[in-house]
Structures are given as C-alpha cells and as structure tokens.
Amino acid sequence: MEIDAELRRQIAASLLAAAAFIVGLIGIGVTFGGSSALPEAGAIALVALLAGFVLLMALVGAYLIRANDD
C-alpha cells in the first residue's frame, strides 16, 4: 500500500490530536494526582478534556474533508 500526500496529512493530523490528548491526560495527572483518588476538580478537568478531544477530532475531520475537496 502506497502512502500518498493526503493519507500522510490525515495520519499527521490524527497523531497530533492524539498527542495533545495524551499531554492533557499527563497534565491532569500531574496537577491533580498524588492521592489515591481523583478530586472533584480533577474529574471535571478530565471530562472537559474528553469533550475537547471529541470536538478537536470533529474539527480535524471537517478540515481534512474540506482540504480534500480543493
């Protein structure tokens, strides 16, 4: 299977979004970690990170679809 420029762009965008999510998870763990349970503020931050990741992936998908049309 040959990887063309469009597929490379899709892979790179997806990997960058996933890396941002992982960095966010690490940030939440460092900020709110240290105890045996996640505090309420940490749980809210985690839910916000998950919602942000879903929105980010939707935006990346919309961008990639529009970039493909040009």
PyMOL Python script that loads the backbone (N, CA, C, O; Angstrom):
from pymol import cmd

cmd.read_pdbstr("""\
ATOM      1  N   MET A   1       0.837  -1.174   0.000  1.00  0.00           N
ATOM      2  CA  MET A   1       0.000   0.000   0.000  1.00  0.00           C
ATOM      3  C   MET A   1       0.881   1.236   0.000  1.00  0.00           C
ATOM      4  O   MET A   1       1.742   1.414   0.862  1.00  0.00           O
ATOM      5  N   GLU A   2       0.646   2.065  -0.969  1.00  0.00           N
ATOM      6  CA  GLU A   2       1.440   3.281  -1.092  1.00  0.00           C
ATOM      7  C   GLU A   2       0.771   4.405  -0.312  1.00  0.00           C
ATOM      8  O   GLU A   2      -0.447   4.576  -0.372  1.00  0.00           O
ATOM      9  N   ILE A   3       1.569   5.164   0.414  1.00  0.00           N
ATOM     10  CA  ILE A   3       1.048   6.266   1.214  1.00  0.00           C
ATOM     11  C   ILE A   3       1.252   7.558   0.430  1.00  0.00           C
ATOM     12  O   ILE A   3       2.382   7.992   0.208  1.00  0.00           O
ATOM     13  N   ASP A   4       0.143   8.166   0.014  1.00  0.00           N
ATOM     14  CA  ASP A   4       0.227   9.412  -0.737  1.00  0.00           C
ATOM     15  C   ASP A   4       0.193  10.600   0.222  1.00  0.00           C
ATOM     16  O   ASP A   4       0.100  10.428   1.437  1.00  0.00           O
ATOM     17  N   ALA A   5       0.270  11.796  -0.336  1.00  0.00           N
ATOM     18  CA  ALA A   5       0.351  13.013   0.477  1.00  0.00           C
ATOM     19  C   ALA A   5      -0.902  13.215   1.321  1.00  0.00           C
ATOM     20  O   ALA A   5      -0.809  13.650   2.469  1.00  0.00           O
ATOM     21  N   GLU A   6      -2.067  12.907   0.770  1.00  0.00           N
ATOM     22  CA  GLU A   6      -3.315  13.085   1.515  1.00  0.00           C
ATOM     23  C   GLU A   6      -3.369  12.170   2.733  1.00  0.00           C
ATOM     24  O   GLU A   6      -3.753  12.604   3.819  1.00  0.00           O
ATOM     25  N   LEU A   7      -2.991  10.919   2.562  1.00  0.00           N
ATOM     26  CA  LEU A   7      -3.004   9.980   3.682  1.00  0.00           C
ATOM     27  C   LEU A   7      -1.975  10.386   4.730  1.00  0.00           C
ATOM     28  O   LEU A   7      -2.234  10.265   5.927  1.00  0.00           O
ATOM     29  N   ARG A   8      -0.814  10.864   4.297  1.00  0.00           N
ATOM     30  CA  ARG A   8       0.193  11.348   5.244  1.00  0.00           C
ATOM     31  C   ARG A   8      -0.344  12.511   6.055  1.00  0.00           C
ATOM     32  O   ARG A   8      -0.101  12.590   7.260  1.00  0.00           O
ATOM     33  N   ARG A   9      -1.080  13.425   5.405  1.00  0.00           N
ATOM     34  CA  ARG A   9      -1.666  14.569   6.100  1.00  0.00           C
ATOM     35  C   ARG A   9      -2.692  14.095   7.123  1.00  0.00           C
ATOM     36  O   ARG A   9      -2.743  14.622   8.235  1.00  0.00           O
ATOM     37  N   GLN A  10      -3.500  13.121   6.767  1.00  0.00           N
ATOM     38  CA  GLN A  10      -4.505  12.595   7.696  1.00  0.00           C
ATOM     39  C   GLN A  10      -3.852  11.918   8.887  1.00  0.00           C
ATOM     40  O   GLN A  10      -4.290  12.090  10.025  1.00  0.00           O
ATOM     41  N   ILE A  11      -2.812  11.153   8.628  1.00  0.00           N
ATOM     42  CA  ILE A  11      -2.101  10.469   9.715  1.00  0.00           C
ATOM     43  C   ILE A  11      -1.467  11.482  10.653  1.00  0.00           C
ATOM     44  O   ILE A  11      -1.568  11.348  11.872  1.00  0.00           O
ATOM     45  N   ALA A  12      -0.811  12.499  10.091  1.00  0.00           N
ATOM     46  CA  ALA A  12      -0.140  13.500  10.918  1.00  0.00           C
ATOM     47  C   ALA A  12      -1.145  14.277  11.770  1.00  0.00           C
ATOM     48  O   ALA A  12      -0.899  14.519  12.952  1.00  0.00           O
ATOM     49  N   ALA A  13      -2.259  14.664  11.183  1.00  0.00           N
ATOM     50  CA  ALA A  13      -3.269  15.411  11.942  1.00  0.00           C
ATOM     51  C   ALA A  13      -3.838  14.559  13.068  1.00  0.00           C
ATOM     52  O   ALA A  13      -4.035  15.055  14.178  1.00  0.00           O
ATOM     53  N   SER A  14      -4.101  13.304  12.804  1.00  0.00           N
ATOM     54  CA  SER A  14      -4.648  12.414  13.835  1.00  0.00           C
ATOM     55  C   SER A  14      -3.639  12.165  14.948  1.00  0.00           C
ATOM     56  O   SER A  14      -4.001  12.144  16.124  1.00  0.00           O
ATOM     57  N   LEU A  15      -2.394  11.979  14.586  1.00  0.00           N
ATOM     58  CA  LEU A  15      -1.361  11.756  15.601  1.00  0.00           C
ATOM     59  C   LEU A  15      -1.136  12.993  16.464  1.00  0.00           C
ATOM     60  O   LEU A  15      -0.929  12.875  17.671  1.00  0.00           O
ATOM     61  N   LEU A  16      -1.175  14.179  15.855  1.00  0.00           N
ATOM     62  CA  LEU A  16      -1.024  15.407  16.637  1.00  0.00           C
ATOM     63  C   LEU A  16      -2.189  15.593  17.607  1.00  0.00           C
ATOM     64  O   LEU A  16      -1.981  15.995  18.752  1.00  0.00           O
ATOM     65  N   ALA A  17      -3.400  15.307  17.166  1.00  0.00           N
ATOM     66  CA  ALA A  17      -4.560  15.422  18.054  1.00  0.00           C
ATOM     67  C   ALA A  17      -4.474  14.401  19.193  1.00  0.00           C
ATOM     68  O   ALA A  17      -4.785  14.726  20.338  1.00  0.00           O
ATOM     69  N   ALA A  18      -4.060  13.185  18.887  1.00  0.00           N
ATOM     70  CA  ALA A  18      -3.917  12.160  19.927  1.00  0.00           C
ATOM     71  C   ALA A  18      -2.797  12.527  20.899  1.00  0.00           C
ATOM     72  O   ALA A  18      -2.917  12.295  22.102  1.00  0.00           O
ATOM     73  N   ALA A  19      -1.716  13.095  20.385  1.00  0.00           N
ATOM     74  CA  ALA A  19      -0.616  13.521  21.256  1.00  0.00           C
ATOM     75  C   ALA A  19      -1.069  14.646  22.184  1.00  0.00           C
ATOM     76  O   ALA A  19      -0.690  14.674  23.355  1.00  0.00           O
ATOM     77  N   ALA A  20      -1.870  15.565  21.674  1.00  0.00           N
ATOM     78  CA  ALA A  20      -2.399  16.640  22.519  1.00  0.00           C
ATOM     79  C   ALA A  20      -3.277  16.073  23.632  1.00  0.00           C
ATOM     80  O   ALA A  20      -3.246  16.563  24.761  1.00  0.00           O
ATOM     81  N   PHE A  21      -4.058  15.042  23.315  1.00  0.00           N
ATOM     82  CA  PHE A  21      -4.895  14.394  24.327  1.00  0.00           C
ATOM     83  C   PHE A  21      -4.031  13.732  25.403  1.00  0.00           C
ATOM     84  O   PHE A  21      -4.324  13.847  26.594  1.00  0.00           O
ATOM     85  N   ILE A  22      -2.991  13.055  24.994  1.00  0.00           N
ATOM     86  CA  ILE A  22      -2.109  12.378  25.953  1.00  0.00           C
ATOM     87  C   ILE A  22      -1.394  13.396  26.831  1.00  0.00           C
ATOM     88  O   ILE A  22      -1.256  13.184  28.035  1.00  0.00           O
ATOM     89  N   VAL A  23      -0.937  14.502  26.241  1.00  0.00           N
ATOM     90  CA  VAL A  23      -0.305  15.560  27.032  1.00  0.00           C
ATOM     91  C   VAL A  23      -1.309  16.124  28.041  1.00  0.00           C
ATOM     92  O   VAL A  23      -0.950  16.406  29.185  1.00  0.00           O
ATOM     93  N   GLY A  24      -2.555  16.287  27.622  1.00  0.00           N
ATOM     94  CA  GLY A  24      -3.591  16.753  28.544  1.00  0.00           C
ATOM     95  C   GLY A  24      -3.821  15.776  29.690  1.00  0.00           C
ATOM     96  O   GLY A  24      -3.973  16.187  30.840  1.00  0.00           O
ATOM     97  N   LEU A  25      -3.847  14.485  29.376  1.00  0.00           N
ATOM     98  CA  LEU A  25      -4.003  13.475  30.435  1.00  0.00           C
ATOM     99  C   LEU A  25      -2.845  13.528  31.427  1.00  0.00           C
ATOM    100  O   LEU A  25      -3.049  13.445  32.638  1.00  0.00           O
ATOM    101  N   ILE A  26      -1.639  13.667  30.906  1.00  0.00           N
ATOM    102  CA  ILE A  26      -0.471  13.753  31.785  1.00  0.00           C
ATOM    103  C   ILE A  26      -0.555  15.015  32.637  1.00  0.00           C
ATOM    104  O   ILE A  26      -0.250  14.986  33.829  1.00  0.00           O
ATOM    105  N   GLY A  27      -0.971  16.126  32.022  1.00  0.00           N
ATOM    106  CA  GLY A  27      -1.111  17.370  32.773  1.00  0.00           C
ATOM    107  C   GLY A  27      -2.127  17.260  33.895  1.00  0.00           C
ATOM    108  O   GLY A  27      -1.893  17.754  34.998  1.00  0.00           O
ATOM    109  N   ILE A  28      -3.241  16.622  33.624  1.00  0.00           N
ATOM    110  CA  ILE A  28      -4.251  16.424  34.667  1.00  0.00           C
ATOM    111  C   ILE A  28      -3.707  15.510  35.760  1.00  0.00           C
ATOM    112  O   ILE A  28      -3.932  15.753  36.946  1.00  0.00           O
ATOM    113  N   GLY A  29      -2.998  14.469  35.364  1.00  0.00           N
ATOM    114  CA  GLY A  29      -2.431  13.563  36.360  1.00  0.00           C
ATOM    115  C   GLY A  29      -1.412  14.242  37.249  1.00  0.00           C
ATOM    116  O   GLY A  29      -1.380  14.000  38.455  1.00  0.00           O
ATOM    117  N   VAL A  30      -0.574  15.095  36.665  1.00  0.00           N
ATOM    118  CA  VAL A  30       0.433  15.804  37.450  1.00  0.00           C
ATOM    119  C   VAL A  30      -0.216  16.841  38.354  1.00  0.00           C
ATOM    120  O   VAL A  30       0.180  17.001  39.508  1.00  0.00           O
ATOM    121  N   THR A  31      -1.215  17.547  37.827  1.00  0.00           N
ATOM    122  CA  THR A  31      -1.856  18.616  38.594  1.00  0.00           C
ATOM    123  C   THR A  31      -2.725  18.078  39.726  1.00  0.00           C
ATOM    124  O   THR A  31      -2.673  18.586  40.846  1.00  0.00           O
ATOM    125  N   PHE A  32      -3.519  17.055  39.438  1.00  0.00           N
ATOM    126  CA  PHE A  32      -4.496  16.577  40.420  1.00  0.00           C
ATOM    127  C   PHE A  32      -4.119  15.229  41.028  1.00  0.00           C
ATOM    128  O   PHE A  32      -4.853  14.710  41.869  1.00  0.00           O
ATOM    129  N   GLY A  33      -3.011  14.667  40.626  1.00  0.00           N
ATOM    130  CA  GLY A  33      -2.607  13.352  41.145  1.00  0.00           C
ATOM    131  C   GLY A  33      -1.971  13.470  42.513  1.00  0.00           C
ATOM    132  O   GLY A  33      -1.994  14.533  43.133  1.00  0.00           O
ATOM    133  N   GLY A  34      -1.409  12.383  42.973  1.00  0.00           N
ATOM    134  CA  GLY A  34      -0.722  12.386  44.245  1.00  0.00           C
ATOM    135  C   GLY A  34      -1.505  11.712  45.354  1.00  0.00           C
ATOM    136  O   GLY A  34      -0.939  11.380  46.395  1.00  0.00           O
ATOM    137  N   SER A  35      -2.785  11.505  45.152  1.00  0.00           N
ATOM    138  CA  SER A  35      -3.586  10.798  46.152  1.00  0.00           C
ATOM    139  C   SER A  35      -4.161   9.543  45.508  1.00  0.00           C
ATOM    140  O   SER A  35      -3.961   9.290  44.319  1.00  0.00           O
ATOM    141  N   SER A  36      -4.861   8.778  46.294  1.00  0.00           N
ATOM    142  CA  SER A  36      -5.402   7.523  45.776  1.00  0.00           C
ATOM    143  C   SER A  36      -6.635   7.740  44.905  1.00  0.00           C
ATOM    144  O   SER A  36      -7.000   6.859  44.126  1.00  0.00           O
ATOM    145  N   ALA A  37      -7.285   8.905  45.026  1.00  0.00           N
ATOM    146  CA  ALA A  37      -8.494   9.171  44.253  1.00  0.00           C
ATOM    147  C   ALA A  37      -8.362  10.523  43.555  1.00  0.00           C
ATOM    148  O   ALA A  37      -7.650  11.412  44.021  1.00  0.00           O
ATOM    149  N   LEU A  38      -9.047  10.656  42.453  1.00  0.00           N
ATOM    150  CA  LEU A  38      -9.066  11.902  41.704  1.00  0.00           C
ATOM    151  C   LEU A  38     -10.062  12.858  42.356  1.00  0.00           C
ATOM    152  O   LEU A  38     -11.226  12.496  42.530  1.00  0.00           O
ATOM    153  N   PRO A  39      -9.636  14.072  42.721  1.00  0.00           N
ATOM    154  CA  PRO A  39     -10.586  15.009  43.341  1.00  0.00           C
ATOM    155  C   PRO A  39     -11.640  15.487  42.348  1.00  0.00           C
ATOM    156  O   PRO A  39     -11.534  15.243  41.147  1.00  0.00           O
ATOM    157  N   GLU A  40     -12.642  16.159  42.858  1.00  0.00           N
ATOM    158  CA  GLU A  40     -13.755  16.605  42.015  1.00  0.00           C
ATOM    159  C   GLU A  40     -13.277  17.541  40.904  1.00  0.00           C
ATOM    160  O   GLU A  40     -13.733  17.431  39.766  1.00  0.00           O
ATOM    161  N   ALA A  41     -12.384  18.439  41.220  1.00  0.00           N
ATOM    162  CA  ALA A  41     -11.870  19.362  40.199  1.00  0.00           C
ATOM    163  C   ALA A  41     -11.108  18.597  39.120  1.00  0.00           C
ATOM    164  O   ALA A  41     -11.181  18.953  37.944  1.00  0.00           O
ATOM    165  N   GLY A  42     -10.388  17.563  39.502  1.00  0.00           N
ATOM    166  CA  GLY A  42      -9.686  16.739  38.526  1.00  0.00           C
ATOM    167  C   GLY A  42     -10.637  15.971  37.632  1.00  0.00           C
ATOM    168  O   GLY A  42     -10.376  15.801  36.441  1.00  0.00           O
ATOM    169  N   ALA A  43     -11.736  15.507  38.198  1.00  0.00           N
ATOM    170  CA  ALA A  43     -12.737  14.787  37.403  1.00  0.00           C
ATOM    171  C   ALA A  43     -13.392  15.713  36.391  1.00  0.00           C
ATOM    172  O   ALA A  43     -13.638  15.320  35.251  1.00  0.00           O
ATOM    173  N   ILE A  44     -13.675  16.945  36.809  1.00  0.00           N
ATOM    174  CA  ILE A  44     -14.256  17.916  35.877  1.00  0.00           C
ATOM    175  C   ILE A  44     -13.258  18.241  34.771  1.00  0.00           C
ATOM    176  O   ILE A  44     -13.640  18.359  33.606  1.00  0.00           O
ATOM    177  N   ALA A  45     -11.993  18.384  35.124  1.00  0.00           N
ATOM    178  CA  ALA A  45     -10.962  18.646  34.120  1.00  0.00           C
ATOM    179  C   ALA A  45     -10.844  17.484  33.144  1.00  0.00           C
ATOM    180  O   ALA A  45     -10.632  17.697  31.950  1.00  0.00           O
ATOM    181  N   LEU A  46     -10.978  16.265  33.636  1.00  0.00           N
ATOM    182  CA  LEU A  46     -10.901  15.093  32.768  1.00  0.00           C
ATOM    183  C   LEU A  46     -12.087  15.040  31.808  1.00  0.00           C
ATOM    184  O   LEU A  46     -11.913  14.737  30.628  1.00  0.00           O
ATOM    185  N   VAL A  47     -13.274  15.328  32.297  1.00  0.00           N
ATOM    186  CA  VAL A  47     -14.457  15.356  31.428  1.00  0.00           C
ATOM    187  C   VAL A  47     -14.316  16.457  30.387  1.00  0.00           C
ATOM    188  O   VAL A  47     -14.662  16.256  29.223  1.00  0.00           O
ATOM    189  N   ALA A  48     -13.810  17.625  30.797  1.00  0.00           N
ATOM    190  CA  ALA A  48     -13.601  18.722  29.849  1.00  0.00           C
ATOM    191  C   ALA A  48     -12.555  18.340  28.799  1.00  0.00           C
ATOM    192  O   ALA A  48     -12.702  18.690  27.628  1.00  0.00           O
ATOM    193  N   LEU A  49     -11.517  17.639  29.200  1.00  0.00           N
ATOM    194  CA  LEU A  49     -10.507  17.183  28.247  1.00  0.00           C
ATOM    195  C   LEU A  49     -11.103  16.202  27.246  1.00  0.00           C
ATOM    196  O   LEU A  49     -10.818  16.289  26.052  1.00  0.00           O
ATOM    197  N   LEU A  50     -11.913  15.285  27.709  1.00  0.00           N
ATOM    198  CA  LEU A  50     -12.554  14.327  26.809  1.00  0.00           C
ATOM    199  C   LEU A  50     -13.495  15.025  25.824  1.00  0.00           C
ATOM    200  O   LEU A  50     -13.501  14.707  24.634  1.00  0.00           O
ATOM    201  N   ALA A  51     -14.283  15.969  26.319  1.00  0.00           N
ATOM    202  CA  ALA A  51     -15.183  16.716  25.433  1.00  0.00           C
ATOM    203  C   ALA A  51     -14.393  17.540  24.433  1.00  0.00           C
ATOM    204  O   ALA A  51     -14.760  17.618  23.261  1.00  0.00           O
ATOM    205  N   GLY A  52     -13.315  18.153  24.890  1.00  0.00           N
ATOM    206  CA  GLY A  52     -12.465  18.924  23.991  1.00  0.00           C
ATOM    207  C   GLY A  52     -11.819  18.053  22.931  1.00  0.00           C
ATOM    208  O   GLY A  52     -11.672  18.473  21.783  1.00  0.00           O
ATOM    209  N   PHE A  53     -11.432  16.844  23.307  1.00  0.00           N
ATOM    210  CA  PHE A  53     -10.820  15.928  22.344  1.00  0.00           C
ATOM    211  C   PHE A  53     -11.826  15.511  21.276  1.00  0.00           C
ATOM    212  O   PHE A  53     -11.485  15.433  20.096  1.00  0.00           O
ATOM    213  N   VAL A  54     -13.050  15.246  21.682  1.00  0.00           N
ATOM    214  CA  VAL A  54     -14.086  14.878  20.708  1.00  0.00           C
ATOM    215  C   VAL A  54     -14.327  16.033  19.730  1.00  0.00           C
ATOM    216  O   VAL A  54     -14.424  15.817  18.522  1.00  0.00           O
ATOM    217  N   LEU A  55     -14.423  17.248  20.254  1.00  0.00           N
ATOM    218  CA  LEU A  55     -14.609  18.411  19.386  1.00  0.00           C
ATOM    219  C   LEU A  55     -13.398  18.636  18.485  1.00  0.00           C
ATOM    220  O   LEU A  55     -13.552  18.968  17.310  1.00  0.00           O
ATOM    221  N   LEU A  56     -12.204  18.456  19.025  1.00  0.00           N
ATOM    222  CA  LEU A  56     -10.991  18.614  18.224  1.00  0.00           C
ATOM    223  C   LEU A  56     -10.955  17.617  17.074  1.00  0.00           C
ATOM    224  O   LEU A  56     -10.613  17.980  15.948  1.00  0.00           O
ATOM    225  N   MET A  57     -11.305  16.367  17.348  1.00  0.00           N
ATOM    226  CA  MET A  57     -11.290  15.360  16.286  1.00  0.00           C
ATOM    227  C   MET A  57     -12.363  15.665  15.241  1.00  0.00           C
ATOM    228  O   MET A  57     -12.153  15.410  14.055  1.00  0.00           O
ATOM    229  N   ALA A  58     -13.502  16.204  15.659  1.00  0.00           N
ATOM    230  CA  ALA A  58     -14.533  16.592  14.695  1.00  0.00           C
ATOM    231  C   ALA A  58     -14.033  17.726  13.808  1.00  0.00           C
ATOM    232  O   ALA A  58     -14.256  17.712  12.597  1.00  0.00           O
ATOM    233  N   LEU A  59     -13.368  18.697  14.395  1.00  0.00           N
ATOM    234  CA  LEU A  59     -12.818  19.806  13.614  1.00  0.00           C
ATOM    235  C   LEU A  59     -11.718  19.344  12.671  1.00  0.00           C
ATOM    236  O   LEU A  59     -11.649  19.793  11.527  1.00  0.00           O
ATOM    237  N   VAL A  60     -10.863  18.453  13.143  1.00  0.00           N
ATOM    238  CA  VAL A  60      -9.804  17.918  12.289  1.00  0.00           C
ATOM    239  C   VAL A  60     -10.413  17.144  11.122  1.00  0.00           C
ATOM    240  O   VAL A  60      -9.953  17.267   9.987  1.00  0.00           O
ATOM    241  N   GLY A  61     -11.431  16.360  11.395  1.00  0.00           N
ATOM    242  CA  GLY A  61     -12.101  15.619  10.326  1.00  0.00           C
ATOM    243  C   GLY A  61     -12.742  16.537   9.314  1.00  0.00           C
ATOM    244  O   GLY A  61     -12.646  16.298   8.110  1.00  0.00           O
ATOM    245  N   ALA A  62     -13.401  17.595   9.789  1.00  0.00           N
ATOM    246  CA  ALA A  62     -14.025  18.558   8.874  1.00  0.00           C
ATOM    247  C   ALA A  62     -12.955  19.260   8.043  1.00  0.00           C
ATOM    248  O   ALA A  62     -13.143  19.480   6.846  1.00  0.00           O
ATOM    249  N   TYR A  63     -11.853  19.607   8.660  1.00  0.00           N
ATOM    250  CA  TYR A  63     -10.765  20.255   7.916  1.00  0.00           C
ATOM    251  C   TYR A  63     -10.200  19.325   6.839  1.00  0.00           C
ATOM    252  O   TYR A  63      -9.960  19.747   5.707  1.00  0.00           O
ATOM    253  N   LEU A  64      -9.996  18.083   7.194  1.00  0.00           N
ATOM    254  CA  LEU A  64      -9.421  17.141   6.231  1.00  0.00           C
ATOM    255  C   LEU A  64     -10.379  16.878   5.069  1.00  0.00           C
ATOM    256  O   LEU A  64      -9.936  16.695   3.936  1.00  0.00           O
ATOM    257  N   ILE A  65     -11.666  16.859   5.333  1.00  0.00           N
ATOM    258  CA  ILE A  65     -12.639  16.661   4.255  1.00  0.00           C
ATOM    259  C   ILE A  65     -12.628  17.866   3.317  1.00  0.00           C
ATOM    260  O   ILE A  65     -12.651  17.711   2.096  1.00  0.00           O
ATOM    261  N   ARG A  66     -12.593  19.070   3.899  1.00  0.00           N
ATOM    262  CA  ARG A  66     -12.572  20.275   3.059  1.00  0.00           C
ATOM    263  C   ARG A  66     -11.246  20.419   2.314  1.00  0.00           C
ATOM    264  O   ARG A  66     -11.227  20.893   1.178  1.00  0.00           O
ATOM    265  N   ALA A  67     -10.141  20.017   2.938  1.00  0.00           N
ATOM    266  CA  ALA A  67      -8.850  20.092   2.257  1.00  0.00           C
ATOM    267  C   ALA A  67      -8.795  19.112   1.095  1.00  0.00           C
ATOM    268  O   ALA A  67      -8.097  19.357   0.111  1.00  0.00           O
ATOM    269  N   ASN A  68      -9.515  18.021   1.198  1.00  0.00           N
ATOM    270  CA  ASN A  68      -9.554  17.011   0.137  1.00  0.00           C
ATOM    271  C   ASN A  68     -10.349  17.513  -1.064  1.00  0.00           C
ATOM    272  O   ASN A  68     -10.072  17.106  -2.193  1.00  0.00           O
ATOM    273  N   ASP A  69     -11.332  18.389  -0.847  1.00  0.00           N
ATOM    274  CA  ASP A  69     -12.173  18.898  -1.931  1.00  0.00           C
ATOM    275  C   ASP A  69     -11.430  19.873  -2.851  1.00  0.00           C
ATOM    276  O   ASP A  69     -11.787  20.019  -4.020  1.00  0.00           O
ATOM    277  N   ASP A  70     -10.407  20.533  -2.329  1.00  0.00           N
ATOM    278  CA  ASP A  70      -9.692  21.546  -3.129  1.00  0.00           C
ATOM    279  C   ASP A  70      -8.844  20.973  -4.201  1.00  0.00           C
ATOM    280  O   ASP A  70      -8.196  21.716  -4.939  1.00  0.00           O
TER     281      ASP A  70
END
""", "prot")
cmd.dss("prot")
cmd.show_as("cartoon", "prot")
cmd.util.cbc("prot")
cmd.orient("prot")
